[in-house]
Amino acid sequence: MSSRAVRRGSPSRLPLLSLVLLTIGFLGLGLAEAWSDSPTRDEPVYVAAGLVGVLHHDVTFNDEHPPLPKVLAVLPVLLTHPVIPPTGRWSGYNEQSFDARFIAAQLPAGTLRRVTFASRLVPLAESIGVAFVLFALGSELCGPAAGAFAGALWLASPFVLGIGHLDGVDIPFTLATTLSAWALVRWLRLRRTRGLVWVGLALAAVAGSQISGLLIVASSLAVIVGFQWRSGIRRALASAGLAGLVALVGLWASYVVLAPSVLWQSPSVLPRPYLDGAAYLASQDTVGAAGYVAGIAYTGGRWRF
């Protein structure tokens, strides 16, 4: 390669290099916070739910959140050999009391810090993954500099660092959402069948991370129909149908791999634990309480919020 070619290619690598350097700093801070911070209220529940899904093939515990993010986050935890308190049927156990029992079981064994730290490694990696997906999405739309700027804004946010090193559902959902946006943008540019498959897989991750992800699935399929409408209604519906079918199969797969019994438990379009989780959220999130929507305070319960 000539020196002129090297000089010509170097500027295009500078945005990515700057993002990598920022990522190293973010990772260092995140690891330090993950080691030093005590468990939050929800983390023991998510860890327990992930362990139950992997070890007992039960996806009904904490079913208001799909099992995929919790199972991925718990994989490093298996290496720490956590203590799981004995209990009966997981789906009927009270989460609020079990998380206290789970923490109490780790204290005599001296595993609480290791379990908590290990459960935060995958979410921390997912936080970094969001930055690079934003880089890819921004590069697709406006060039590498814009992509690096988007990724840098994400990593430089104190809020992102605050929740990015915790075992939760927000970061996996964000990663899946940005992946679906990137996949959709690429399909809009190339309009290939293979691109629809990637969109469907990304939408499966969205729906498998949060039940509210179904809204993103629906809006993405609507975008596909809208952009294919000029090519004929049949082609538009077929394209959206392919992406939707891949998303549905992917969502089912995230449950069946862990608990094959969901296939014959109250057969429906969506996995039964997924529907039960949605029903739980619909009942709990409509309880009157103080809240904020778009900066406006209100008291009450609105399922659509």
N, C-alpha and C positions, 0 to 999 in steps of 0.2 A: 504494500500500500504506500502511495506517495505521501510526502509530507503535506502536500496541499490537501489531500483527502483527509488526513488526520486532523488538520486545522479546521476543515469544513465540518467534520463530524463531532468535534469536541463540544461546540456550543449546545448541540441538541442533547448531550448527556449531562450538562450542568444542572438543569432543573431536577432530573432524577437523582443526581448525586447529592444535591442539597437536601432533597427529601429523605434520602438514606441517612445523612448525617443527623437530621432532625429526629428521625426514627430512633437512632441509637440513644440520643438523649432522652426521648420519651420512654424507651424501654428501660433505661437505667432508673428513672424516677418511678416508673410503674412497678418494677420489681421491688424496689425499696418500700413502696407503699403497700404492696401485696404482702410483704413479709411482716411489716410492723403493725398494720391496721388490724384491729380485732374484728371478729365476724359481725356482719350486719344482721338485722332481724331475719331477712329472707334467705341468706346464704345457706344456713344449715338445712333449710327445707329443700332448696334446690340440690344440694349435695346428696341428701337422703333420697330424694326422688330419682336422681341419676343412678345412685347405687342400687336402688330397688329395681329400676328398669333393666340394668345390666345383669344383676345377680339373680333377681327373682322374676324377671320377665313380666313385671307388672307396670303398666303405664297409666294406671288410674290414680296413683298418688300424686297430688298437686296437678290434676288434669286440666286446671284452668290455663296452664301454660304447656304447650306441646313438649314432648320429651326430647326432641333432637338437641336443642342447645344444652340442656342439663346433662344429657348422656355424653356429649362431646367434652364438656367441661370436667366431667367426673373421671375421665379415662386416666389422667395423671394421678388422681386420688387413689386409684387402685394400687399404685406402687407404694403408697404409704401404709397400707394395711389398716384402714380405719376400723374402729369398733362400731358395730351396728347393734343398737339395743333390740332385744327380742320383743316381738309384738305379734299380734294376730293378723287378721286380714288387713292388708295395707290400705285398700281403698276406703275402709271404714274408719281409719285412724285419724285423730285430730291433729292437723298440722301444727297448730300453735303450741300444743303441749309436747309434740314429738320433737320439735327442734330443740327445746330445752333438754330433753332426755338425750338427744344425740350429742349435744355439746357436753353434757355431764358425763357421758360415756367415754369421751376422748380425754378428759382431764386426768383420771387415774392412769391411763395408758400413756400419757404424755404425747399424744398425737394431734392435739387440736391445732397447734401452729402449723405443723406439716400438712395436715389435711386442708386447712384454710388456704395456705399458700399454694398448694398443688391445684386446688379448685379454681384458682385465679389465673393460672398460666394460659389456658386456652382463651378465656375472654380477653386477656391482654394481647395475645396474638391476633385475635379477631379485631381488636381496636386498631392495631397496626395495619391489618388487612384492609380496613375501611379506607385508610389514607391512600393506599396504593390503588384501590379500585377507583377512588375519586381522581387520582392521578390519571388513570387510564380513561375515565369518562371525560375529564376535562381536556385531555390530549385529543380525544376523539372529536370533541366539539370545537375547541379553540386553540389547540396546540399544547406542547409540553410545558411551557411556562405557566399557562392557565391551570394545567393539571397539577403541577407542583404547588401552585398557590392554593388550590383547593385542598390538597392534602395537608399543606402546612397549616392552614386555618383550622383544620380538624385536630391535628396533633397539638397545636399551640393553645387550645382551649383548656382552661383549668377544669371546666366541667367534664370534658372528655376524660381527662386524667382521673378525675374524681370517681367516675363510674366505670371507667375503662379497665381498672384493675380489680373490679369486683365480679363475683360470679352472679350473673343476672341474665335477664332476657332482653334488655334494651340494646346492648351492643351486638349480639347475634342478629337481632331483627334489623338493625341499621346496616350491618354487613350484607344481609340477604337483600335488603331493599336497594342498596346501591348496586349490587350485582345485577339485579333485575333491570334497573335503569340502564346500566351499561349494555346488557344483552339486548334490550329493546332498541337502544340507539343504534347498535351495530346492525340489527335486523332492518331498521328503517333505512340504513345506508345501502345494505347489500341485497335485501329482499330475497334471501335464500331459505330453502326449507330447513337446512341445517341450523340456521339462525333461530328459527322458531323452536327447535328442540332445545337450544340453549336457553331461550326465554322461558320455556316451560320448566326446565330444571331450576332456574333461578326463582321462578314463582313458587315452585314446590318448597324451596328453602324459605321463602317469605312466609307462606302459609304454615310451614312447619316450625317457625320461630315464634310467631304470635298469631292468635286467632284473629285479631284485627287485620292481619295480613290479607285476609280474604278481600278486603276493600281494595288493596293494591292489585291483587289478582284480577278482580273485576275491571278496574280502571285500565290495566294494561291490555286486557283482552279487548276492551272497547277501543283503545288506541289502534290495535291491529286491525279491527274491523273498519275503523274510520279511514285508515290509510290505504286499505285494500278495496274500499268501496267502489272506486272508479274502475277497477278491474272486473267488477261483477260481484253480485251479492253472494253467489255460490263460492267463489274463490275467497272472498272476505271471511265468510263463516267457516270455510274449511281451514283457513290459516289460523283463525282464533281457536277453532275446535282442536287443532293439532296441539297448539301450545297449552290449551286448557287440559287436554287429555294427559299430556306429559306431566303437567303440574299435579293432576289428581293422582296419577300412578306414583309419582315421587312422594307425595304426601302419605299415601297408603304404605309405601315401602318403609318410610321412617317409623311406622308403627309395627308393621308386620315383622320386620327384622328383629325387633325387641320382643314382641308378644304376638306370635302367629295366631293366637286364639281370637284376636279381634276380627279375623275374617269371618267367623261364624257366630259372633256375638251380636245379635240384633243387626243383621246386614242392612246397610244404607249406603248412600252415595259417599258420605264421609265416615271415617272411623268413629265408632261409638264413643270412645273416650274424648275425642275431639268435640263431638256434639254435647257431651256432658259438661265439658269445660266451658263451652259457650253458654250453656244454660246457667251454669254457676255464676259466670261473670254478669249475665243479664239480670240475675236476681240480686247479686251483691252490689253491683255498680249503680243500681237505681235506688239504693237506700239514701234517704235525704242526708246530705252533709254539705259542709262548706267546700267550695271549689272555685277554680278560675278557668275560664275559657276565653282565649284571645285577650287576656288581660282584664276581663270583666268578672268581678266577683258575683257569685250567686249561691243560693242555698237550695238544695234539692237534689234529685237524681235524674240524670238524662242518659239513657243507654247509648244514644248516638254519639255522645261525647267520649 
